[in-house]
């Protein structure tokens, strides 16, 4: 459940993220997921949602609203900035519930990082 304080953080995150996306400052982390007991890579996961061009995911991310966020947590991946927060969203795209996990990279060349974009298993 998102608290009032968290809601303020989501609003601020989305404002920054959307501005970075408009400036084409973004990156997708290539991952594999277990979907329906099948291992699929991130490209296959996006195609399963009905999105043909990988770059199109950023248009859907631009449509995210505060109420689409269901959790904020600390990034626990040691290869990234562990002091950053991860924002998790559920958005309906092409009739499917899609799980979207984002954070910001702040190392002098700020970027929005898409950690997950696939059909929700929730």
Secondary structure, 3 states (H helix, E strand, C coil): CCCHHHHHHHHHHHHHHHHHHHCCCEEECCCEEEECCEEEEHHHHHHHHCCCCHHHHHHHHHCCCHHHEEEEEECCCCCCCCCCEEEEEEEEECCEEEEEEEEEECCCCCEEEEEEEEECCC
